[in-house]
């Protein structure tokens, strides 16, 4: 990653993605015919956010940059939807 993000910025990116997953889970649960596979994928994504947020607390600089890059890309992808 060419740009180093602070841990606070990375936490904000994780929160953006986390919020998206939580919103999609609510929509899916309220659907007339919820898709169990999509719901499971969304729940897995939400769990990954929690795990990465926890990992960020003890991550070294390289791992923190990898987490930041992953969430920057995911947030950009979700913004385009």
C-alpha positions as CSV (number, residue, x, y, z in Angstrom):
1,X,0.0,0.0,0.0
2,X,1.5,3.3,-1.0
3,X,-0.3,5.4,1.5
4,X,0.0,4.6,5.2
5,X,-3.2,5.0,7.1
6,X,-3.3,5.7,10.8
7,X,-4.9,3.0,13.1
8,X,-7.8,5.5,13.7
9,X,-8.4,5.8,10.0
10,X,-8.2,2.0,9.6
11,X,-10.7,1.6,12.4
12,X,-13.0,4.1,10.7
13,X,-12.8,2.1,7.4
14,X,-13.6,-1.1,9.3
15,X,-16.6,0.6,10.9
16,X,-17.9,1.7,7.4
17,X,-17.7,-1.8,6.2
18,X,-19.2,-3.2,9.4
19,X,-22.1,-0.8,9.2
20,X,-22.8,-1.9,5.6
21,X,-22.8,-5.6,6.6
22,X,-25.1,-4.9,9.5
23,X,-27.5,-2.9,7.3
24,X,-27.6,-5.6,4.7
25,X,-28.2,-8.3,7.3
26,X,-31.2,-6.3,8.5
27,X,-32.6,-5.9,5.0
28,X,-32.1,-9.6,4.3
29,X,-33.8,-10.7,7.5
30,X,-36.8,-8.4,6.6
31,X,-37.1,-9.7,3.1
32,X,-40.2,-11.7,2.2
33,X,-38.0,-14.7,1.4
34,X,-34.6,-14.2,3.1
35,X,-31.7,-16.0,1.3
36,X,-30.0,-18.1,3.9
37,X,-26.7,-18.3,1.9
38,X,-26.6,-14.5,1.5
39,X,-27.4,-14.1,5.2
40,X,-24.6,-16.4,6.1
41,X,-22.1,-14.6,3.8
42,X,-23.1,-11.3,5.3
43,X,-22.8,-12.6,8.9
44,X,-19.3,-14.0,8.0
45,X,-18.3,-10.6,6.7
46,X,-19.5,-8.9,9.9
47,X,-17.6,-11.4,11.9
48,X,-14.5,-10.7,9.8
49,X,-14.8,-7.0,10.7
50,X,-14.9,-7.8,14.4
51,X,-11.9,-10.1,14.0
52,X,-9.9,-7.6,12.0
53,X,-10.7,-4.8,14.5
54,X,-9.4,-7.0,17.3
55,X,-6.3,-8.0,15.3
56,X,-5.6,-4.3,14.5
57,X,-5.0,-3.6,18.2
58,X,-2.0,-5.9,18.4
59,X,-0.9,-5.7,14.7
60,X,2.6,-4.7,13.7
61,X,3.0,-2.0,11.0
62,X,2.9,-4.4,8.1
63,X,-0.2,-6.3,9.3
64,X,-1.9,-3.0,10.1
65,X,-1.1,-1.7,6.5
66,X,-2.5,-5.0,5.1
67,X,-5.8,-4.6,7.1
68,X,-6.0,-0.9,6.0
69,X,-5.5,-1.8,2.4
70,X,-8.1,-4.6,2.5
71,X,-10.7,-2.3,4.1
72,X,-9.9,0.7,1.9
73,X,-10.6,-1.5,-1.1
74,X,-13.8,-3.0,0.4
75,X,-15.1,0.4,1.4
76,X,-14.4,1.7,-2.1
77,X,-16.2,-1.3,-3.6
78,X,-19.2,-0.9,-1.4
79,X,-19.4,2.8,-2.2
80,X,-19.7,1.9,-5.9
81,X,-22.8,-0.3,-5.2
